[in-house]
Structure formats: structure tokens, C-alpha cells
Amino acid sequence: MEFKRVNYPSEDFFHFGDGVKVPDDVIENWVNEGIESVKKQLEEGVDSPYSLRATGDSIVIVFFSQDCEEDMYDGSNYFEVIVAKNYEEASFFIEDIRTDKVNETVCTNLICPFKEMCQRSVLNTPSNLENVNLKRFEQNKKTGFCPDFIHKGGNG
């Protein structure tokens, strides 16, 4: 899957610098809670444990880096802690930044309200209706884009 280059700075990023200032003692607690949370996730077998706490102008991210497989608490493994104040953040939907759009298979959803706009609306047969995830379909219908990635033959 290929993605467009994300530009920074840009209007896509929200600046949290005007948020409520978080005191250092609160951030210290977040760091320690994050380490404990990641440690517990490791013990429960979570593959990529992390912790994220954010409010106001601050964010704390904790994750585990494992360089040595034998012993989880070997000296070469460590907890990575990132504390950022006055930070910027952006979220990008995959469909918005993809350059290799979903392959040119056809839209197979007979009840798709976007069928007329969908570039893949060539084949619409009742036999394919059972392949539609109706819950996701209803959620995506609100966004105004064709949710054809949930149809049979899509890459979603």
C-alpha cells in the first residue's frame, strides 16, 4: 500500500499549546502509570504494548522496546517514554492518504446508496448481498463516501 506524503506544518495538525497546562507532578504520575500499564500488558502477552495519556497541552506515550527475546527484563530491553508539551497532532484516514487506491474490482452491493457514484459500480447481483458488513456499511453511510471497500472483492 502506498501513501501520499503528509505535509508539515499544515492545517491537518491541531495545536494543543493553548490547552490547560498540566503540572509536572501529574505528568510524573502519567509516566509511572504508563510504565505499569505497559508492564502489565507485557505480562498478559500483548504483542505491542503501549500507554497514551493526554489532556490540555500535554501528552505522555510509553512503549516497550525489546532487543532481547529471551528475558523480557533483560538489560538491553527498555521502556521508551515520550513527554510532549505544547504539541501538535493529526489523524489521517487511510483512504484519504492512499495513492494506490483500492483495486479496480467492481462494486457488488445491490443496496449501496453510493452505487451511482461508485467507480466500481458495474456488477450488482443479489447473490453478493450476504458479503456486506451492514453495521460498517451504516456507519460509513453517514460520512458521504462510498464504503465499497467493505464489498466482496475490495481490499478493506
C-alpha positions in Angstrom: 0.0 0.0 0.0 1.4 3.4 -1.0 0.6 6.7 0.8 0.8 10.4 -0.2 3.4 12.4 1.6 1.9 14.2 4.6 2.9 17.9 4.8 4.0 19.6 8.0 3.2 22.2 9.0 -0.3 22.1 7.6 -3.8 22.8 8.6 -4.2 19.0 9.2 -2.3 19.3 12.5 -4.1 20.6 15.6 -2.0 22.6 18.0 -2.6 21.8 21.7 -0.4 24.6 23.0 -3.4 26.7 24.1 -4.7 23.8 26.2 -4.7 23.7 30.0 -1.2 23.5 31.4 -0.6 20.1 33.0 1.5 20.3 36.2 4.8 18.3 36.2 3.6 16.1 39.2 0.6 15.0 37.1 2.9 14.2 34.2 5.2 12.2 36.5 2.2 10.2 37.6 1.2 9.5 34.0 4.8 8.3 33.3 4.7 5.9 36.2 1.2 4.7 35.4 2.2 4.2 31.8 5.2 2.1 32.7 3.0 -0.1 35.0 0.3 -0.4 32.3 2.9 -1.5 29.6 4.4 -3.9 32.1 1.0 -5.5 32.8 0.3 -5.7 29.1 3.6 -7.5 28.6 2.7 -10.0 31.3 -0.6 -10.6 29.6 1.1 -11.3 26.3 0.1 -8.2 24.4 2.3 -8.0 21.3 2.8 -4.3 21.0 2.0 -2.8 24.4 1.8 1.0 24.8 0.2 3.6 27.0 -1.0 7.0 26.0 -2.3 9.8 28.3 -3.2 13.3 27.1 -5.1 16.3 28.2 -4.7 20.0 27.8 -1.2 20.9 26.4 0.5 17.6 27.3 0.8 14.0 26.1 2.7 11.1 27.5 3.4 8.0 25.4 5.1 4.9 26.9 6.0 1.8 24.9 8.4 -1.2 25.3 11.4 -1.8 23.1 12.5 -5.4 23.1 16.0 -6.0 21.7 16.5 -9.3 23.6 13.8 -12.1 23.2 15.0 -14.5 25.9 14.3 -12.4 29.0 11.7 -9.6 28.8 13.5 -7.6 31.5 17.0 -8.2 30.1 19.3 -5.2 30.3 19.0 -4.5 26.6 15.2 -4.0 26.7 13.7 -0.7 27.8 10.6 1.4 28.3 10.5 4.4 25.9 8.8 7.4 27.4 7.8 10.4 25.4 6.6 13.5 27.1 5.4 16.4 24.9 4.0 19.8 25.9 2.7 22.3 23.5 2.4 19.6 20.9 0.6 19.2 17.6 -1.3 16.1 16.4 -3.0 14.9 13.3 -5.0 11.8 12.4 -5.3 10.6 8.8 -7.8 8.2 7.5 -6.0 5.6 5.3 -8.4 6.2 2.4 -7.5 9.9 2.4 -3.8 9.4 2.0 -3.6 6.3 -0.1 -2.0 6.7 -3.6 -2.7 3.1 -4.6 -6.5 3.3 -4.3 -8.4 0.0 -3.8 -8.0 -2.2 -6.9 -10.5 -1.8 -9.7 -12.8 -4.6 -8.7 -16.5 -3.9 -9.1 -18.9 -2.7 -6.5 -21.1 -5.8 -5.7 -23.5 -4.2 -3.2 -27.0 -4.1 -4.6 -28.2 -1.8 -1.8 -25.3 0.6 -1.8 -26.7 4.2 -1.9 -23.5 5.4 -3.4 -23.7 2.8 -6.2 -24.3 5.5 -8.9 -21.2 7.5 -7.8 -19.0 4.4 -7.3 -16.4 3.9 -9.9 -16.7 0.2 -9.4 -20.5 0.0 -9.9 -20.5 -2.4 -12.8 -21.7 -5.6 -11.3 -24.5 -5.6 -8.8 -26.0 -9.0 -8.1 -28.3 -10.2 -5.3 -26.0 -13.2 -4.7 -23.3 -10.9 -3.3 -25.5 -9.1 -0.7 -24.5 -11.6 2.1 -20.9 -10.3 1.8 -21.8 -6.8 3.0 -21.0 -6.0 6.6 -24.2 -4.0 7.3 -23.0 -2.5 10.6 -19.9 -0.9 9.0 -22.0 0.0 6.0 -24.4 2.0 8.1 -21.6 3.7 10.0 -19.8 4.7 6.7 -23.0 5.8 5.0 -23.0 8.8 7.3 -19.7 10.0 6.0 -20.8 10.6 2.4 -18.1 8.5 0.8 -18.7 5.2 -0.9 -18.0 2.4 1.5 -17.3 0.0 -1.3 -14.2 -1.2 0.5 -16.5 -3.4 2.6 -17.9 -5.2 -0.5 -16.8 -8.5 -1.8 -13.6 -8.1 -3.8 -12.4 -5.0 -2.0 -9.1 -4.6 -0.2 -10.6 -3.3 3.1 
